[in-house]
Amino acid sequence: MTKNTGNQGQDTKSQDTESQDQQRRPSALENLKPLLIDVALPLGSYYVFKEAFGMSTFAALAWSSVGPALRTAWSLVRERSANGLALLILTVNVVGLALSFVAGDPRLMLAKDGAVSSTVALGILVSVALGRPMMTEGMKPFLVKGDSAREGAWQRLTSGAAAGSADFRRKERAFSLVWGMALLIECVARVVGAYTIPVDTMVWLGGVLMAVVMVVTFVVSGAVAAGPMARMLCEEATAKPGEPAEPAEPAEFAESTEPIGAAAQDGRTALAAAA
């Protein structure tokens, strides 16, 4: 009686591979860690210091800047590069600290909120110009979704190892560019409104303006960049290793018809000679 040990060995190997993939697969929490540490934590701590502990705006901004400052310093020392999100939040807090001394003119108080948007916008646009689009860190977790195959596809597409890398990186820059331009426009609109619209109206209109800009930017950036990037990511994740970029059928068809073409040419030559 013959035992089919080959299939059992293959099954065991595939199970081991799947278990290793599951162990290597980052969780959703791990993918969201940059956003939680670099954005949610400093912003949340600001409101905790201000509302729960009754600190002044200046003190709350100062204490909530400690985390981003340490993250930025750690990245510079360990990775020899600045942590984009942490540096951006730190810059916004520094601008907020400087503007916390602004008082008196109510229109100037309304316009100063635009300075924060402009700081974020300029930071994003500079990161695009430097080839390190800042919004990527916030977008990646939502596209990768903690999937190891998608994570591998992302690495190949961003490193240039995949066929669609150039297009993928263009979309990546476009995503940050859309957000940078949207926030810059919001800043200009807020400043213009502060000095042309009645103060009482601008107080509530500023929040409405920000909400509208956010919604429109989400839609536009999704259509222009995030949506196509998600499709390219899925295609790269499901592609077989070593799979050719172009289908092989046309080449095979050409090879198979080459002898027929040669025979036909020989036949035409023979007919011409006979005539």
C-alpha positions in Angstrom: 0.0 0.0 0.0 1.5 3.3 -1.1 1.3 6.3 1.2 1.0 9.8 -0.4 3.6 11.5 1.8 4.5 14.1 -0.8 1.1 15.8 -0.6 1.2 15.6 3.2 4.6 17.3 3.2 3.3 20.0 0.8 0.3 20.6 3.0 2.4 20.8 6.1 4.8 23.3 4.4 1.8 25.4 3.2 0.4 25.4 6.7 3.7 26.5 8.1 4.0 29.3 5.5 0.5 30.5 6.4 1.2 30.5 10.1 4.4 32.4 9.5 2.5 35.0 7.3 0.0 35.4 10.1 2.7 36.0 12.6 4.4 38.5 10.3 1.1 40.2 9.4 0.9 43.6 11.2 -2.4 44.3 13.0 -4.6 47.2 12.3 -3.4 48.8 15.5 0.2 48.5 14.4 -0.6 50.2 11.0 -2.4 53.0 12.8 0.4 53.5 15.3 2.0 56.5 13.5 -1.4 58.3 13.4 -2.1 57.5 17.0 1.3 58.5 18.4 2.1 61.4 16.1 -1.4 63.0 15.7 -4.0 61.7 18.0 -1.9 61.7 21.2 -0.6 65.3 21.0 -4.0 66.6 19.9 -5.9 64.7 22.5 -3.4 65.7 25.2 -3.9 69.3 24.3 -7.6 69.1 25.1 -7.0 67.0 28.2 -4.6 69.6 29.6 -6.8 72.5 28.6 -10.3 71.2 29.6 -9.6 68.6 32.2 -6.7 70.2 34.0 -7.8 73.8 33.3 -4.5 74.9 31.8 -4.1 78.0 29.7 -3.9 77.7 25.9 -0.2 78.4 26.1 0.5 75.8 28.8 -1.6 73.2 27.1 0.1 73.7 23.7 3.5 73.6 25.4 2.9 70.4 27.3 1.3 68.7 24.2 4.4 69.6 22.2 6.6 67.4 24.3 5.7 64.2 22.6 6.1 65.4 19.0 9.4 67.1 20.0 10.8 63.9 21.5 9.6 61.9 18.5 11.2 64.3 16.1 14.5 64.3 18.0 14.5 60.5 18.2 13.9 60.1 14.5 16.8 62.5 13.8 19.1 60.6 16.0 18.1 57.1 15.2 16.9 57.3 11.5 18.8 60.3 10.4 15.6 61.8 9.1 12.7 63.8 10.5 9.4 62.2 11.4 7.1 64.0 9.1 3.8 63.9 11.1 5.5 64.6 14.4 7.4 67.5 13.0 4.3 68.9 11.4 2.3 68.7 14.7 5.3 70.3 16.5 5.4 73.1 14.0 1.7 73.8 14.3 2.0 73.9 18.1 4.9 76.3 17.9 2.9 78.6 15.6 0.0 78.3 18.1 2.3 79.2 21.0 3.5 82.3 19.1 -0.1 83.3 18.1 -1.4 82.8 21.7 0.0 86.2 22.5 -2.2 87.8 19.8 -5.1 89.6 21.4 -7.3 92.6 21.1 -8.5 92.8 17.5 -11.3 90.3 17.0 -10.7 90.1 13.3 -7.0 89.3 13.9 -8.1 86.6 16.3 -10.2 85.0 13.6 -7.5 85.4 11.0 -4.8 83.7 13.2 -6.6 80.4 12.8 -5.7 80.6 9.1 -2.0 80.7 10.1 -2.3 77.1 11.5 -3.8 75.9 8.2 -1.1 77.6 6.2 1.6 76.0 8.4 0.2 72.6 7.7 -0.3 73.3 4.0 3.2 74.6 3.5 4.7 71.7 5.4 2.8 69.2 3.2 3.8 71.1 0.0 7.4 71.2 1.0 7.4 67.5 1.7 6.0 66.8 -1.8 8.8 69.0 -3.3 11.4 67.0 -1.3 10.0 63.7 -2.6 8.7 62.6 0.8 5.0 63.3 0.7 3.9 63.8 4.3 0.3 62.6 3.9 1.4 59.1 3.0 1.9 58.2 6.6 -1.7 58.9 7.3 -3.0 57.3 4.1 -1.0 54.0 4.2 -2.8 52.3 7.1 -6.2 52.7 5.3 -4.9 51.2 2.1 -2.7 48.4 3.6 -5.4 47.4 6.2 -2.9 45.3 8.1 -2.6 42.8 5.3 0.9 41.3 4.7 0.3 40.9 1.0 -0.7 44.5 0.7 2.3 45.5 2.8 4.6 43.7 0.5 2.9 45.2 -2.5 3.3 48.7 -1.0 7.0 48.1 -0.5 7.5 47.0 -4.1 5.5 49.8 -5.5 7.2 52.5 -3.5 10.7 51.1 -3.9 10.4 50.9 -7.7 10.5 47.1 -7.9 7.0 46.8 -9.4 6.0 47.6 -13.0 3.5 50.3 -11.8 5.9 52.0 -9.3 6.2 55.2 -11.3 2.5 55.7 -11.6 1.9 54.7 -7.9 4.4 57.2 -6.7 2.9 59.9 -8.8 -0.5 59.2 -7.2 1.2 59.2 -3.8 2.6 62.7 -4.4 -0.8 63.9 -5.9 -2.6 62.8 -2.7 -0.4 65.1 -0.5 -0.5 67.9 -3.2 -4.3 67.9 -3.1 -4.3 68.2 0.7 -1.7 70.9 0.7 -3.4 73.0 -1.9 -6.8 72.6 -0.2 -5.5 73.7 3.2 -3.7 76.6 1.6 -7.0 77.7 -0.1 -8.8 77.3 3.2 -6.3 79.5 4.9 -6.6 82.3 2.3 -10.5 82.1 2.5 -10.4 82.3 6.3 -8.1 85.3 6.3 -10.2 87.1 3.6 -13.4 86.3 5.4 -12.0 87.5 8.7 -11.6 91.0 7.2 -14.6 91.2 4.9 -17.4 89.3 6.6 -19.0 90.4 9.9 -17.3 89.0 12.9 -20.4 87.3 14.3 -20.9 85.5 11.0 -17.3 84.5 10.6 -17.2 82.9 14.0 -19.5 80.1 12.9 -18.7 80.2 9.2 -15.0 79.4 9.9 -16.0 75.9 11.3 -18.4 75.3 8.3 -15.6 76.3 5.9 -13.2 73.8 7.5 -15.8 71.0 7.4 -16.6 71.7 3.7 -12.9 71.8 2.8 -12.3 68.5 4.6 -15.2 66.7 2.8 -14.3 68.0 -0.6 -10.7 67.2 -0.2 -11.5 63.7 1.0 -13.6 63.1 -2.2 -11.1 64.7 -4.6 -8.0 63.1 -3.1 -9.8 59.7 -3.1 -10.7 60.0 -6.8 -7.4 61.4 -7.9 -5.0 59.4 -5.8 -6.2 57.1 -3.1 -8.7 55.1 -5.2 -6.3 54.4 -8.1 -3.6 53.6 -5.5 -5.9 51.1 -3.8 -6.5 49.3 -7.1 -2.9 49.2 -8.0 -2.1 47.8 -4.6 -4.7 45.0 -4.9 -3.4 44.1 -8.4 0.2 44.0 -7.2 -0.8 42.0 -4.1 -2.6 39.4 -6.1 0.0 39.2 -8.9 2.0 36.0 -9.0 5.7 36.3 -8.4 7.6 36.5 -11.7 4.4 37.0 -13.6 5.2 38.9 -16.9 3.8 42.3 -17.3 2.3 41.6 -20.7 0.3 38.4 -21.7 2.3 35.7 -23.3 -0.3 34.7 -25.9 0.7 37.2 -28.6 4.4 36.1 -28.4 3.4 32.4 -28.5 1.1 33.1 -31.4 3.9 34.9 -33.3 6.2 32.0 -32.7 3.7 29.4 -33.8 2.9 31.3 -37.0 6.5 31.9 -38.0 7.0 28.6 -39.8 3.7 29.1 -41.6 4.8 32.5 -42.8 8.1 31.2 -43.9 6.4 28.3 -45.9 4.1 30.8 -47.5 7.0 33.0 -48.6 8.8 30.0 -50.1 5.6 29.1 -52.0 5.3 32.6 -53.4 9.0 32.5 -54.4 8.5 29.1 -56.2 5.4 30.4 -58.1 7.3 33.5 -59.2 10.2 31.4 -60.5 7.9 29.1 -62.4 6.1 32.0 -64.0 
